[in-house]
Amino acid sequence: MNALISKTQLHLQTLLKDAFHHTDNESAVVIYDTDCTLSKIVSEAYKRCLPDAIFVNFNKLVHKEIRKIFYIR
């Protein structure tokens, strides 16, 4: 699975840079779940791409708490 995470990481790095114009000077919030293998791969790749981001497991917080994260910033 590590090879899939690495490959996904490369694609996400390009996506973050070229499509979202995200830089290391900006903060990020990633909301994810671990309900299936694909979401586990993608969330781990995001963790590698955005090590300083806030990561929120969708299934571990109530939706109201997740929404609050966006209003605090």
Secondary structure, DSSP 8 states (H G I E B T S, - for coil): -HHHHHHHHHHHHHIIIIIS---TTS--EEEE--SSHHHHHHHHHHHHH-TTSEEEETTTS-HHHHHHHHHH-
